[in-house]
Amino acid sequence: MKRSIALLALLLWLSTVALVHAQTLPSVKPEQVGLSSERLGRLVSMLRNDSEKGQIPGAILLVARQGKIALFESVGVLDPKSKTPMTKDAIFRIYSMSKPITSVAIMTLVEDGKIALGDPVAKYIPQIAEMQVGVEKPGADGKPTLELVAPRRPMSLQDLLRHTSGLTYGIFGNTLVKKQYLDAKLFVGDPTNAEFVDRLVKLPLASQPGTMWDYSHSTDVLGRIVEIVTNKSLYEFEKERILDPLGMKDTAFDVTDKAKQARIAEPFPNDVTIGTDTTFFDPRVPQRWQSGGGGMVGTVMDYARFCQMLLNGGTLDGKRILGPKTVAYMTADHLDGSVAPGPLYLPGVGVGFGLGFAVRREAGVANVQGSTGEFNWGGAGGTFFWVDPKEDLFVVYAMQSPKQRVYYRPVLKNMIYSAVVKPNGK
């Protein structure tokens, strides 16, 4: 009997070890996957120096190629107040890097046959059909006035995924429509996703659906559609279909586990603003609003597993999240000549947009290095990632510094691509 119990205990321990191993991507020296240790080291040294100079609190950088981690380094401090050193398991507010996760959730429902991208959004949220488009026109006194006109066509699910819905954000820009979004106090009182959408549909659209790329609450609406279709909260569905299968154990909409709260990365006290009237949220305080567009937190390793799944064509460690054709479809450019780039076109020159990601159209044109077909996105708090199928490479970078988020993205891309010294597969 004792021997049976001992054997059972051993088997349980081995299964636990196997699970932990399965949830860790293997690590190798950069040269084993065609990267230069010396060149990657320059980037780590720069980040370390920038932290010591007080330009950023701290950061984590992970570079993976051919399914193996070539670099995983942390620099600086986790919390500027306590001076606690940055740790590789730090939990970051990932803000808009929530969007790709929500987009994948939507595409699982497409694969399930529950929804179709050509569906009008009003099929799931009827109030959307009542939204009108706000058009600015000069008034008699010379000041702009807002005229409301009917949409020329319904907003579709594809519009939501590619940010051509006509919805917008109030925190970037100063048009009359954006001012209404700010004045509406959409986030006040911690609404549920259903309550948030009820507030949103009372506002005008900033453009005709399908005509302009405009960064927006589109992905928040997608999060609500997930709830409507599945009869589960957004987090419940994402946990079941994406987070748990991928071993993304620290990715959620809050950090209520006190044992984890000491791992939350913090910004400098004077660097907490991510847009007009919007500052860093406290993930220690649970919220009802599960913002599919910007409410998640997580670790670099969690997001690395998400990236590797996409790079693998929708699967990781034997768990298939999406089919390879679906991933290819999501990471194709879904903008054409009929879609204007909009006044704040975040993807940048030479880059289009797919279903949840910016997608590079060609090797040139853009002012940073990259490959055709590479896809990426970042978060307002300072996180950033990109996946390059041509080079079989992905990068996840995390810091908590809104002021510096734009500066580091081109620096990271140029320095990491300069470290690719052998073609993929060589």
C-alpha positions in Angstrom: 0.0 0.0 0.0 2.8 2.4 1.0 4.6 1.6 -2.2 1.5 2.3 -4.3 1.0 5.7 -2.5 4.7 6.5 -3.1 4.4 5.6 -6.8 1.3 7.7 -7.1 3.1 10.7 -5.5 6.0 10.2 -7.8 3.7 10.2 -10.9 1.9 13.3 -9.7 5.3 15.1 -9.2 6.5 14.0 -12.6 3.3 15.2 -14.3 3.7 18.6 -12.5 7.3 18.8 -13.7 6.3 18.0 -17.2 3.6 20.7 -17.1 6.0 23.3 -15.9 8.5 22.3 -18.6 5.8 22.5 -21.2 5.0 26.0 -20.2 8.5 27.2 -20.6 10.0 27.9 -24.0 13.5 26.5 -24.3 16.5 28.9 -24.0 19.6 28.8 -26.2 22.6 31.0 -26.9 21.8 33.7 -29.5 24.3 32.2 -32.0 22.4 28.9 -32.1 19.5 30.7 -33.8 21.5 33.0 -36.0 21.6 36.0 -33.6 24.6 38.0 -32.3 25.1 37.9 -28.5 27.4 41.0 -28.8 24.8 43.0 -30.7 21.9 42.0 -28.4 24.1 42.9 -25.5 24.4 46.5 -26.8 20.7 46.8 -26.4 20.6 45.4 -22.9 23.4 47.7 -21.9 21.6 50.7 -23.3 18.4 49.8 -21.4 20.3 49.2 -18.2 22.1 52.6 -18.6 18.8 54.3 -19.3 17.3 52.9 -16.1 20.3 54.0 -14.1 19.9 57.5 -15.6 16.3 57.6 -14.5 14.9 57.6 -18.1 12.8 54.5 -17.3 12.2 52.6 -14.1 13.0 49.2 -15.4 12.3 46.9 -18.3 12.2 43.3 -19.5 13.2 42.2 -23.0 12.6 38.7 -24.5 13.8 37.8 -28.0 12.9 34.4 -29.4 13.7 32.7 -32.8 13.0 29.3 -34.2 10.9 28.5 -31.1 13.7 29.2 -28.7 14.5 32.1 -26.3 17.7 33.8 -27.3 17.5 36.6 -24.8 15.5 37.1 -21.7 16.8 40.0 -19.6 15.5 42.3 -16.9 17.0 45.7 -16.0 16.3 48.4 -13.5 13.7 48.4 -10.8 10.2 47.0 -10.5 9.0 49.9 -8.3 10.7 53.3 -8.3 9.5 53.9 -4.7 10.8 50.7 -3.1 13.7 50.3 -5.5 12.9 46.6 -5.7 14.9 45.1 -8.6 13.0 44.2 -11.7 12.2 40.5 -11.9 11.4 38.4 -15.0 8.0 37.4 -13.6 6.9 41.1 -13.1 3.3 41.8 -13.9 2.7 44.7 -16.3 -0.4 46.7 -17.3 -0.4 45.7 -21.0 -3.2 48.1 -22.0 -3.8 47.8 -25.8 -1.8 44.5 -26.0 -5.1 43.2 -24.7 -6.6 43.9 -28.2 -4.9 40.9 -30.0 -6.1 38.6 -27.2 -9.7 39.8 -27.6 -9.3 39.6 -31.4 -8.2 35.9 -31.1 -11.2 35.3 -28.8 -13.5 36.6 -31.5 -11.9 34.5 -34.2 -12.4 31.4 -32.2 -16.1 32.1 -32.3 -15.8 32.6 -36.1 -14.2 29.2 -36.3 -17.0 27.8 -34.1 -19.6 29.1 -36.6 -21.1 31.3 -33.9 -20.5 34.6 -35.7 -19.3 35.8 -39.2 -17.1 38.9 -39.8 -19.6 40.3 -42.4 -22.3 40.3 -39.7 -23.6 43.8 -38.8 -22.7 44.6 -35.2 -26.4 45.5 -34.7 -27.2 41.8 -35.0 -25.7 41.4 -31.6 -26.0 44.9 -30.2 -29.2 46.4 -31.8 -28.6 49.9 -30.3 -25.5 50.3 -32.6 -27.9 50.7 -35.5 -29.1 54.0 -34.0 -25.7 55.6 -33.9 -25.2 58.5 -36.4 -22.1 60.0 -37.8 -20.9 63.4 -36.5 -19.7 65.8 -39.3 -18.1 69.1 -38.4 -19.2 72.1 -40.3 -18.5 75.8 -39.8 -21.2 77.7 -37.9 -22.4 81.2 -38.5 -19.9 82.5 -36.0 -17.0 80.7 -37.7 -16.8 78.1 -34.9 -17.3 74.4 -35.9 -20.7 72.8 -35.3 -21.6 69.2 -35.3 -24.2 67.8 -37.8 -25.4 64.3 -37.3 -26.0 62.2 -40.5 -27.0 58.6 -41.0 -24.4 55.9 -41.7 -24.1 54.9 -45.3 -23.7 51.3 -44.4 -23.9 49.2 -41.2 -20.9 48.7 -39.1 -19.6 45.1 -39.4 -17.6 42.8 -37.1 -14.7 43.1 -39.5 -14.8 46.9 -39.0 -14.5 46.5 -35.3 -11.4 44.2 -35.7 -9.6 46.5 -38.1 -10.6 49.9 -36.5 -12.8 51.1 -39.4 -16.0 51.1 -37.4 -16.4 54.8 -37.0 -16.0 54.6 -33.3 -13.1 56.5 -31.7 -11.2 57.3 -28.5 -11.8 60.6 -26.7 -8.3 60.6 -25.2 -6.4 61.3 -28.5 -7.4 64.4 -30.4 -9.7 67.4 -30.0 -12.5 67.1 -32.5 -16.1 67.8 -31.4 -16.9 64.1 -31.5 -13.9 63.2 -29.4 -14.8 65.9 -26.9 -18.2 64.3 -26.6 -16.5 60.9 -25.9 -14.5 62.6 -23.1 -17.5 64.5 -21.7 -19.5 61.3 -21.6 -17.2 59.9 -18.8 -17.5 56.5 -20.2 -15.4 54.8 -17.5 -16.8 56.5 -14.4 -18.4 54.3 -11.9 -16.7 51.1 -13.1 -19.4 49.9 -15.6 -19.8 46.3 -16.8 -19.1 45.7 -20.4 -22.9 45.8 -21.1 -23.2 49.2 -19.3 -20.2 50.6 -21.1 -21.6 49.8 -24.5 -25.0 51.3 -23.4 -23.1 54.6 -22.8 -21.1 54.3 -25.9 -24.0 53.9 -28.3 -25.4 57.3 -27.2 -22.5 59.0 -28.8 -21.9 59.8 -32.5 -19.5 58.0 -34.8 -16.4 59.9 -35.8 -16.5 58.7 -39.4 -18.6 56.6 -41.8 -18.1 52.9 -41.2 -15.5 51.4 -43.5 -14.0 54.7 -44.6 -11.3 55.5 -42.1 -8.8 53.8 -39.7 -9.4 55.4 -36.3 -8.1 54.0 -33.1 -11.1 53.3 -30.9 -13.2 51.5 -28.5 -14.0 48.9 -31.2 -12.2 46.1 -29.3 -14.2 46.9 -26.2 -17.3 46.3 -28.2 -15.9 43.0 -29.5 -15.4 42.0 -25.8 -19.1 42.7 -25.2 -20.0 40.6 -28.3 -18.0 37.7 -26.9 -20.1 37.9 -23.7 -23.4 38.1 -25.6 -22.6 35.1 -27.9 -21.1 32.9 -25.2 -23.2 33.9 -22.1 -19.9 34.2 -20.2 -17.8 37.1 -19.0 -15.0 38.1 -21.4 -12.4 36.8 -18.9 -14.2 33.5 -18.4 -14.2 32.8 -22.1 -10.6 34.0 -22.7 -9.4 31.9 -19.7 -11.2 28.8 -21.0 -10.2 29.1 -24.7 -6.9 31.0 -24.7 -5.2 31.7 -21.3 -5.4 28.3 -19.6 -4.5 26.3 -22.7 -1.5 28.5 -23.3 -0.4 28.5 -19.7 -0.8 32.3 -19.4 -1.4 32.0 -15.7 -0.7 35.7 -14.8 -2.8 37.3 -17.6 -6.1 38.7 -16.3 -8.0 41.9 -15.8 -6.7 42.4 -12.2 -4.3 41.1 -9.6 -6.4 40.3 -6.5 -4.1 37.5 -5.4 -2.0 39.2 -2.6 0.8 36.8 -3.2 1.2 38.2 -6.8 0.7 41.9 -6.0 4.4 42.4 -5.0 5.3 41.5 -8.6 3.3 44.5 -10.2 5.6 46.8 -12.1 5.1 50.5 -11.4 5.9 53.7 -13.3 7.6 56.9 -12.0 5.0 58.9 -10.0 5.2 61.7 -12.6 4.7 59.4 -15.6 1.2 57.9 -15.2 -0.8 59.7 -17.9 -1.7 57.7 -21.0 -4.1 60.3 -22.6 -6.4 63.1 -21.8 -7.9 62.6 -18.3 -6.7 59.0 -18.2 -4.0 57.7 -15.8 -2.7 54.3 -14.8 -5.2 52.0 -13.2 -4.5 50.0 -10.1 -4.8 46.3 -10.9 -5.0 45.5 -7.2 -8.5 46.8 -7.2 -10.9 44.4 -9.0 -13.1 46.1 -11.6 -16.3 45.1 -13.3 -15.3 46.6 -16.6 -13.3 44.0 -18.5 -11.9 46.2 -21.2 -11.2 44.0 -24.2 -9.3 47.0 -25.7 -7.0 47.8 -22.8 -7.8 46.3 -19.4 -5.4 43.3 -19.1 -2.3 42.7 -17.1 0.3 40.0 -17.6 3.9 38.9 -17.7 6.4 38.9 -20.6 6.6 35.1 -20.5 2.8 34.9 -20.7 2.7 37.1 -23.8 5.7 35.3 -25.3 3.6 32.1 -25.2 0.8 33.9 -27.0 3.2 35.2 -29.7 4.7 31.7 -30.2 1.2 30.3 -30.6 0.6 32.8 -33.4 4.0 32.2 -35.0 3.2 28.4 -34.9 0.0 29.0 -36.8 -2.4 28.9 -33.9 -0.9 26.1 -31.7 1.5 25.6 -28.8 2.4 22.5 -26.8 -0.2 20.5 -28.5 -3.0 23.0 -27.7 -4.6 24.5 -30.8 -6.2 27.9 -30.3 -6.8 28.7 -34.0 -6.3 27.1 -37.4 -3.3 28.2 -39.4 -5.5 29.7 -42.2 -7.3 31.8 -39.6 -4.0 33.2 -38.2 -2.8 33.9 -41.8 -6.1 35.7 -42.4 -5.9 37.8 -39.2 -2.3 38.8 -40.0 -3.0 39.9 -43.6 -3.6 43.5 -44.4 -7.3 44.3 -44.3 -7.1 48.0 -45.4 -7.3 49.1 -49.1 -7.5 52.3 -51.0 -11.1 52.9 -49.9 -9.9 53.3 -46.3 -8.3 56.6 -45.3 -5.4 56.4 -42.7 -7.0 58.9 -40.3 -5.3 61.8 -38.5 -3.6 59.5 -36.0 -2.6 56.5 -38.0 -0.6 54.5 -35.4 0.5 51.6 -37.7 2.7 54.1 -39.6 3.9 54.5 -43.1 4.3 51.3 -45.1 2.2 49.4 -42.6 -1.4 48.3 -42.9 -3.8 46.7 -40.4 -5.2 43.2 -40.1 -7.7 41.8 -37.6 -6.1 43.0 -34.3 -2.6 43.7 -35.5 -0.6 46.3 -37.5 0.8 44.4 -40.5 3.9 45.4 -42.5 3.2 45.7 -46.2 6.8 45.7 -47.5 10.4 45.6 -46.4 11.0 49.3 -47.2 9.0 52.5 -46.9 8.7 52.4 -43.1 11.3 54.2 -41.2 12.3 51.2 -39.1 13.6 47.8 -40.1 11.3 44.8 -40.5 10.0 42.1 -42.8 7.0 41.9 -45.1 4.2 40.2 -43.2 5.6 41.1 -39.7 2.7 42.1 -37.3 2.8 44.0 -34.1 1.1 46.2 -31.5 1.9 48.0 -28.3 0.3 49.3 -25.1 0.0 52.8 -23.8 1.8 51.9 -20.6 5.0 51.1 -22.5 4.7 47.4 -23.6 5.3 46.3 -27.2 5.6 43.2 -29.2 6.1 42.0 -32.8 6.1 38.7 -34.6 8.1 38.2 -37.8 7.1 34.9 -39.6 9.7 35.4 -42.3 12.5 35.4 -39.7 10.7 33.0 -37.4 11.2 35.6 -34.7 9.2 37.4 -32.1 10.0 40.1 -29.5 8.2 41.1 -26.3 9.3 44.2 -24.4 7.7 45.6 -21.3 8.2 48.7 -19.2 5.8 51.1 -17.4 6.6 54.5 -18.9 4.0 56.2 -21.1 6.3 59.1 -21.8 8.9 56.8 -23.4 6.7 54.2 -25.1 7.1 55.8 -28.6 10.8 56.4 -28.3 11.8 52.8 -27.6 9.8 51.0 -30.3 12.0 52.0 -33.3 15.1 51.6 -31.3 14.2 48.1 -30.3 13.4 47.1 -33.9 16.5 48.5 -35.5 18.9 47.1 -32.8 17.3 43.6 -32.8 17.2 43.3 -36.5 20.8 44.4 -36.6 21.5 41.3 -34.4 20.1 38.9 -37.1 23.3 37.7 -38.6 22.2 34.5 -40.3 19.1 34.0 -42.4 16.2 32.0 -40.9 16.9 28.3 -40.9 20.7 28.6 -41.5 
